[in-house]
Amino acid sequence: MKRRNFIRNSSQAGLALSILGLASCKETKKEEKMTSASAETAEAAAEPFFKLSLAQWSIHRMIREEGVDPYTFAEKAKNWGFTGLEYVSQLYNPELADADYSEEAMAAFVEKSNAEAKKHGMENVLIMIDGQGNLAVNDEKERDETVEKHKKWVDAAAAMGCHAIRVNLSGSNDPQEWIKNSIDGLTKLGTYAKTKNINVLVENHGGLSSNGALHAEVMKAVTLDNCGTLPDFGNFCITRKKDSRECEVMYDIYQGVKELMPYAKAVSAKSHNFDAQGNETEIDYVKMLQMVKDNGYTGFVGVEYEGSELSEPDGILATKELLLKAAKEIS
């Protein structure tokens, strides 16, 4: 009898221990799941609200003065921690210009660029087009010729999986003429680009395009949904002094970005010089990024270092770190 009671009591004790062990195991797993979820939440919170791309202009001195191959762009951007590529058309000259931008030359540019992007796991974001004519010039024939020259770049962007090309609205210096010409040039180019699923973006890039109010007026009048802006944090000099790079008429950079952001399909984080704390000396990045975020923008923000105090690699990394730091400070 005593032995039977002992066995029964032992069995009950074992069962109780098993239940306690199971409960403890479940609690441990629950805690592990909560810890894992907290870690994931913290990691997500640490990520910026935008993606990082590199504007190829950031290495223009390396290409033009040091003989760096422009087709190493993808590799360099990858090593510096970027995921997107913003090409600059003029950095492939004289190769393309000497061939008069022939079909064969453009196809070779596309093929080589795509191969490098794929090799390094990078995303082709956009192509910045320069030196292809004036889209806001008074002469309609010249304006139409400029549109035609840009079409091959629309085709290249489509073949590379980019979402856009960046254009300049150069031309008349008369505000009303400029607005009228800009609407015409953009509408013609944008209509073609729409058939290729490519956006046509205008950067504030000198002249009246750096007047935020006039630029926004053009965007409002162009009814194509594939036409938009590429606000640059620093390109708001409307006119420069004769025979000088010194700015004569400057538009307020914060007002300009505020006016252009509602139409933005890309953003350029311009930088020149940095203080001891790593802040840009002339541009409040927190203020700029707050406006970017407030407009619901979550696409690529392109680093475009144009300074001379730091080397191009150091300037690129300093700008990238400043962007990430500023992103953590905004609401």
C-alpha positions in Angstrom: 0.0 0.0 0.0 2.8 2.4 1.0 4.6 1.5 -2.2 1.5 2.2 -4.3 0.9 5.6 -2.7 4.6 6.4 -3.2 4.3 5.6 -6.9 1.1 7.6 -7.3 2.6 10.6 -5.4 5.8 10.3 -7.5 3.7 10.3 -10.7 1.7 13.3 -9.6 4.9 15.1 -8.7 6.4 14.3 -12.1 3.3 15.5 -13.9 3.4 18.7 -11.9 7.1 19.2 -12.8 6.3 18.5 -16.5 3.5 21.1 -16.5 5.8 23.6 -14.8 8.5 22.9 -17.3 6.1 23.3 -20.2 4.8 26.6 -18.8 8.4 27.8 -18.3 9.3 26.8 -21.8 6.3 28.7 -23.2 7.2 31.7 -21.1 10.8 31.6 -22.3 9.7 31.4 -26.0 7.2 34.3 -25.4 10.0 36.4 -23.9 12.3 35.5 -26.8 9.6 36.4 -29.3 9.0 39.7 -27.5 12.8 40.4 -27.4 13.0 39.6 -31.1 10.1 41.8 -32.0 11.6 44.7 -29.9 14.9 44.3 -31.8 13.1 44.4 -35.1 11.1 47.5 -34.1 14.3 49.2 -32.9 16.1 48.2 -36.1 13.2 49.6 -38.2 13.1 52.8 -36.2 16.9 53.2 -36.9 16.3 53.0 -40.7 15.8 56.4 -42.4 12.5 57.1 -44.1 14.3 57.4 -47.5 16.7 55.3 -49.6 20.3 56.4 -50.3 21.6 57.0 -53.8 24.8 58.6 -55.0 24.9 61.3 -57.7 27.8 60.6 -60.0 28.7 64.3 -60.1 30.2 63.6 -56.6 33.1 61.9 -58.4 33.4 64.2 -61.4 36.9 65.4 -60.4 38.1 61.8 -60.0 36.8 61.0 -63.5 38.0 64.2 -65.2 41.2 64.9 -63.4 42.4 61.6 -62.2 41.3 59.4 -65.1 38.9 57.2 -63.1 36.7 55.1 -65.4 33.1 56.3 -65.1 32.0 52.7 -65.4 33.4 52.0 -62.0 30.6 54.1 -60.5 28.5 51.2 -59.4 31.4 49.5 -57.6 32.4 52.7 -55.8 28.9 53.5 -54.7 28.4 50.0 -53.4 31.6 50.2 -51.4 30.5 53.5 -49.9 27.2 52.0 -48.7 24.7 53.3 -51.3 22.0 51.2 -53.0 21.0 53.6 -55.9 22.8 55.2 -58.8 22.2 58.6 -60.3 24.2 58.8 -63.6 25.5 62.1 -65.1 25.4 62.1 -68.9 28.3 64.5 -69.5 30.7 62.3 -67.5 30.6 59.8 -70.4 32.0 62.4 -72.8 34.1 62.5 -75.0 33.1 58.8 -75.5 29.4 59.6 -76.4 29.9 63.1 -77.7 32.6 62.0 -80.2 30.2 59.4 -81.5 27.5 62.1 -81.8 25.4 60.0 -79.3 24.8 57.4 -82.0 22.5 54.5 -81.5 25.5 52.2 -81.2 27.3 54.4 -78.7 24.2 54.8 -76.5 23.6 51.0 -76.6 27.1 50.4 -75.4 26.7 52.9 -72.6 23.5 51.1 -71.5 25.0 47.7 -71.8 28.1 48.5 -69.8 26.2 50.4 -67.1 23.6 47.7 -66.7 26.4 45.0 -66.4 28.1 46.9 -63.6 24.9 47.7 -61.7 23.9 44.0 -61.8 27.4 42.8 -60.9 27.4 45.0 -57.7 23.7 44.6 -56.9 22.9 48.3 -57.4 19.7 50.0 -58.6 19.7 52.4 -61.5 17.7 55.4 -60.3 18.0 58.2 -62.9 20.2 59.9 -65.5 21.0 63.6 -65.2 21.1 65.1 -68.7 23.3 68.0 -69.5 24.5 69.7 -72.7 21.6 68.5 -74.9 20.1 71.9 -75.6 17.7 74.4 -74.0 14.2 73.3 -73.2 12.9 76.8 -72.4 14.5 78.7 -75.3 12.3 81.2 -77.2 12.9 79.7 -80.6 10.4 76.8 -81.0 12.4 75.0 -83.6 15.4 74.9 -81.3 13.2 73.8 -78.4 11.8 71.0 -80.5 15.4 69.9 -81.5 16.2 69.9 -77.8 13.3 67.6 -77.1 14.5 65.2 -79.9 18.0 65.1 -78.4 16.5 64.2 -75.0 14.5 61.3 -76.4 17.5 59.0 -76.8 18.2 59.6 -73.1 14.6 58.7 -72.2 15.2 55.4 -74.2 18.4 54.8 -72.4 16.8 55.4 -69.0 14.0 52.9 -69.8 16.6 50.3 -71.0 18.5 50.7 -67.7 15.4 50.4 -65.5 15.7 54.0 -64.2 12.5 55.8 -63.2 13.5 59.2 -64.5 15.8 61.5 -66.4 16.7 64.9 -64.9 16.6 67.9 -67.3 17.5 71.6 -67.2 15.0 74.3 -68.1 17.5 76.7 -69.7 16.4 79.4 -72.1 14.7 82.8 -71.8 15.5 85.0 -68.8 12.1 86.7 -69.1 9.8 85.1 -66.5 6.6 85.0 -68.6 8.5 83.8 -71.7 10.3 81.2 -69.6 7.1 79.8 -68.1 5.5 79.5 -71.5 8.5 77.9 -73.1 9.1 75.6 -70.2 5.5 74.3 -70.3 5.8 73.6 -74.0 9.2 71.9 -73.8 8.3 69.8 -70.8 4.9 68.8 -72.2 6.4 67.6 -75.5 9.2 65.6 -73.8 7.0 64.3 -71.1 4.4 63.1 -73.6 7.1 60.9 -75.2 8.6 59.8 -71.9 5.2 58.6 -70.7 5.2 56.0 -73.5 8.4 54.6 -72.0 7.2 54.9 -68.4 9.9 57.4 -67.6 9.5 60.6 -65.4 10.9 63.9 -66.6 12.3 65.8 -63.6 13.4 69.4 -63.5 16.2 70.4 -61.0 16.6 73.9 -59.7 19.8 74.3 -61.7 20.4 78.0 -62.2 18.6 80.7 -64.1 14.8 81.0 -63.5 14.6 77.3 -62.7 16.2 78.3 -59.3 13.2 80.6 -58.6 11.1 78.2 -56.6 7.8 80.1 -57.1 8.2 80.3 -60.9 9.4 76.7 -61.1 6.4 75.5 -59.1 4.1 77.5 -61.4 5.4 75.6 -64.4 4.9 72.3 -62.6 1.3 73.2 -61.7 0.6 74.1 -65.4 2.1 70.9 -66.9 -0.7 68.4 -66.4 1.4 65.2 -67.1 1.8 63.0 -64.0 5.2 61.9 -65.1 6.6 65.5 -65.0 8.0 66.6 -61.6 10.8 68.2 -59.7 14.2 67.2 -58.3 14.7 69.7 -55.5 18.4 70.3 -54.8 19.2 71.6 -51.3 21.8 74.1 -52.7 21.2 75.1 -56.3 19.3 78.3 -55.8 21.6 80.8 -57.4 19.5 82.5 -60.1 22.3 84.7 -61.6 26.1 84.9 -61.0 28.3 88.0 -61.2 30.0 88.5 -64.6 33.1 86.4 -65.1 32.7 84.9 -61.6 31.2 81.9 -59.8 30.1 84.2 -57.1 26.3 84.4 -56.8 24.6 87.7 -57.5 20.9 86.9 -57.0 20.1 84.1 -54.6 16.7 82.5 -53.9 16.0 81.4 -50.3 17.0 77.7 -50.2 14.4 76.7 -47.7 11.5 78.5 -49.4 12.6 77.0 -52.7 12.7 73.4 -51.4 9.3 74.0 -49.7 7.8 75.1 -53.0 9.3 72.3 -55.1 8.7 69.3 -52.8 5.0 68.9 -53.6 6.1 67.9 -57.1 9.2 66.0 -56.2 10.0 62.5 -57.6 13.7 62.7 -56.5 15.7 64.7 -54.0 19.4 65.9 -54.2 21.3 66.4 -50.9 23.9 69.0 -52.0 26.9 69.6 -49.8 30.1 71.7 -49.8 31.8 72.2 -46.5 31.4 70.8 -43.0 32.1 72.1 -39.5 33.7 70.2 -36.6 30.4 68.5 -35.7 29.9 67.2 -39.2 27.2 69.7 -40.1 27.0 71.4 -43.5 28.1 75.0 -43.0 25.5 76.6 -45.2 22.6 74.1 -45.2 20.5 73.0 -42.2 20.0 69.3 -43.1 17.5 68.7 -40.3 15.3 71.5 -41.6 15.6 70.3 -45.2 14.8 66.7 -44.4 11.8 67.7 -42.2 10.3 69.3 -45.3 11.1 66.2 -47.4 9.4 64.0 -44.9 6.4 66.3 -44.3 5.6 65.9 -48.0 5.4 62.2 -47.7 8.5 61.5 -49.8 10.1 58.1 -49.2 12.1 57.6 -52.3 15.8 58.0 -53.0 17.8 61.0 -51.6 20.9 61.4 -53.7 24.2 62.5 -52.1 25.8 65.2 -54.2 29.1 66.4 -52.8 30.6 69.4 -54.5 33.1 70.7 -52.0 36.8 71.1 -52.3 38.0 71.0 -48.6 37.5 67.2 -48.4 38.5 64.6 -51.0 35.5 63.4 -53.0 35.4 60.0 -51.2 35.6 61.7 -47.8 33.0 64.4 -48.8 30.6 61.7 -50.0 30.8 59.8 -46.7 30.5 62.9 -44.6 27.3 63.9 -46.5 25.9 60.4 -46.1 26.6 60.4 -42.4 25.0 63.8 -42.0 21.9 62.6 -43.8 21.5 59.6 -41.5 22.2 61.8 -38.4 19.7 64.4 -39.5 17.1 61.7 -40.2 17.2 60.6 -36.6 16.6 64.1 -35.3 13.5 64.9 -37.3 10.0 64.2 -36.0 
